[in-house]
């Protein structure tokens, strides 16, 4: 992100696509976009962070079990 020391996104805040791109490049986080696969097509487009999660469940193809991954996940929608 453009602000030094920023290590999280805040729900209710808008960010440019290029800032979200920078954030996920430097942080272990997941972005879920309501804009399908167009999240990074326009670097100047604004997105609103609507939800933040501490982690998520993921199915393992190795053993068929479901595991909780402690990894920040954010839902973003086109503003």
N, C-alpha and C positions, 0 to 999 in steps of 0.2 A: 504494500500500500504506500501511498505517497507520504503518510504521516509516520515519522520514526516511532518505533516502539509499539505500534498497533499490532496486536496479536489475536484479534477477534473481530468479527463483524457484529453489528448491533441491530437487532430487530427494530423495524420502524424507520431505519435509515436507508437513504438512497445512495448507491455507488455507481460509478461508471463501469461499463463492461471491462475496460482496460485495467481498472483498479481491482476488480474481482479476479481477472486473469493473473495479475501480479500476486494477489493474495494466495490463490490456490497453488501458484508456482513455488511460493516460499513457505507455505504452511501445510501441514498434513490435515486437510479438510476436504469435505465433499460438498459440492453445490448441486442442488436439485432445482432445475429451472422449469417454470411453466411455459417457457418460450421454446420448447422442444430443443432442437440442436442449434438454434440460432443465437445462443448466449453470447458468443464471442465474434459474431459476424460484423457488428458495428461497434468499434471500440468506444465511441462517445455515447452510446445508448445508456440510459439510466435504468437501474434495477433496484427494486425495493426488497430488502430482506424482510420476509414475513414471519419466519419461524427459525428457531435455533434449537438444535438437539445435541446432547452430550455424546450420543452414539446411536447405533442402529444394529438390528439383527441381520446377520448374513448367513446364507446357506453355504456349507462347505461341500465342494464337489469331491473332496478327498474321502470324507467319512460320512457324508450325508446328514451331519448334525447341523444345528443352527447355533451360532455363536453371537454374543453381543460384542460389537467392536466399539471400544471407547475412542471415537474419532469424531470431531466436530462435524456436524452436517447442518446445512442452511438451505431453506427454501427461498428462492428469489423469483420475483415476477417483474415483467416489463412495466416500468412506470410510465 
